[in-house]
Amino acid sequence: MPEIHVPWGDGEMAVAISDDWTLLPPAEPNLRPAAADWRQRLAAALNQPVAGDSLAERLRRVGKGRISIIVEDMTRHSPLEEILSVVLREVRHAGVLEEQMEIVFACGMHPPMTEDEANGKLGEAIGNIRWRHNPWDDIGRYAHLGRVGKVNVLIDRGVVDSDLRILIASVSPHLQAGFGGGYKMYFPGCGEISSIRHLHRAGIRRRGQNQLVGLDPERNPMRRVIDRAGALVDAAHGETFSVQYLLDADDLPVSIAAGDPVSTHRMLTKTCGNACGVIQESPADIVVTNAHPRDHDLWQCFKAIPNTCWAAREGGVVICLARCPAGLNEMKTMSWPLSAAWTRRVVRLLGPHTICSIMDRLVKQLAGDSQWFIRLATQILQRNHLMMVSPTLVEQGVEFPGIAMFATVDEALAAAGKVLGGGVQRVAVYPAGGASYPIIRG
């Protein structure tokens, strides 16, 4: 019986398929291991920027001014403590005092981390530097910087008022922005809730679908808004120096760039696209996508589905492996009377646009981000049968409209075979579906 082993926490999960099915080659990212001297390479990059002035030159200009260091939260797996130790060594060498600095977790609307989580993420490298989260629900703490198209840009006032902002972020595939990183750390990372909700609508069509993950930044609607919003931040006050990198399979920086946020981001998106865009000759009948390394909670695990659903043919099955050690992590689900199969029938009968219009009328307080998610989810559900394998969520009794839940991958594969009516099925497995996407050659 052919099988593939995929990452699952500190171990692996076996994905075994029937002998009479066809298992396609594993759709794994082509990431080389990070060099042993990656810390030295990071230190060198700080003063050999891709574009713009070096960190040392910017620190000389800032003098006794304020510095904000913008970092990722628990949903990203960067070795932040080690990266910060390298960056802060340069900052302290320039004579900057700890009271001049603060660290801001660019959580966007993610749940705030506990003190233990934050301290574990930051480590001892920060010393006595204060840290905080994006205060997304307190509008009085935001500066209105203008509009980009229909989107009002409201960014954390403390970040905007800083004389120097040091942005530290990984670049990886993103279901809507094409690639994460860059000015996305400001918007939505340090954005106000209503402006984030409007941003989430960028690029989601009222009818039809298009693959946004892996899309070139100049052509991606959400990324265009993000980059223009970042330019508004720098035009308002101060300047930004970015430290960006691509992580290998062990979550260590393999490609590192520093300097101007857009230039470094563009360089790394090309590297990321070459490494994480997986060529597949033609769509499969069944796609098994593992949410690793974005498998912290249900919201993050969901992202593996729009990342990789394009690898399945229309009418095919997408099975998401969702470890979810943090469970729902404050995400709200809703009771739903229909089975996954009947939910999909209703979506296909009425269409995603009609479903979303009905939801808007019935639930007046429906948040903008929820509208975006419902539109995206119904479009994918119209195209594919959706299943999820999550022992944690099954044990907790979690259900989600339109998605059949299973405790084991064997149960899900058996159900997929029944849905597709038997016969020989072509199965594609994405071991790191949270950080890869298909490029269908056909």
WODAQUI-V770891 format. One record per run of one state. SS is the DSSP state (helix for helix, strand for strand, loop for the rest). FROM is the first residue (numbers start at 1). LEN is the number of residues. If there is no record, write none. Layout:
BEGIN
[[SS	FROM	LEN] [SS	FROM	LEN]]
END
This chain:
BEGIN
[[loop	1	2] [strand	3	6] [loop	9	2] [strand	11	6] [loop	17	5] [strand	22	2] [loop	24	14] [helix	38	9] [loop	47	8] [helix	55	8] [loop	63	4] [strand	67	5] [loop	72	8] [helix	80	14] [loop	94	4] [helix	98	3] [strand	101	5] [loop	106	9] [helix	115	12] [loop	127	3] [strand	130	4] [loop	134	5] [helix	139	3] [strand	142	7] [loop	149	2] [strand	151	6] [helix	157	4] [loop	161	3] [strand	164	7] [loop	171	2] [strand	173	2] [loop	175	3] [strand	178	2] [loop	180	2] [helix	182	4] [loop	186	5] [strand	191	1] [loop	192	1] [helix	193	7] [loop	200	17] [helix	217	3] [loop	220	1] [helix	221	16] [loop	237	2] [strand	239	9] [loop	248	5] [strand	253	7] [loop	260	1] [helix	261	16] [strand	277	4] [loop	281	3] [strand	284	7] [loop	291	7] [helix	298	14] [strand	312	10] [loop	322	18] [helix	340	11] [loop	351	1] [helix	352	11] [loop	363	5] [helix	368	16] [loop	384	1] [strand	385	5] [loop	390	1] [helix	391	5] [loop	396	4] [strand	400	1] [loop	401	2] [strand	403	4] [loop	407	2] [helix	409	11] [loop	420	6] [strand	426	5] [loop	431	2] [helix	433	3] [loop	436	1] [strand	437	4] [loop	441	2]]
END
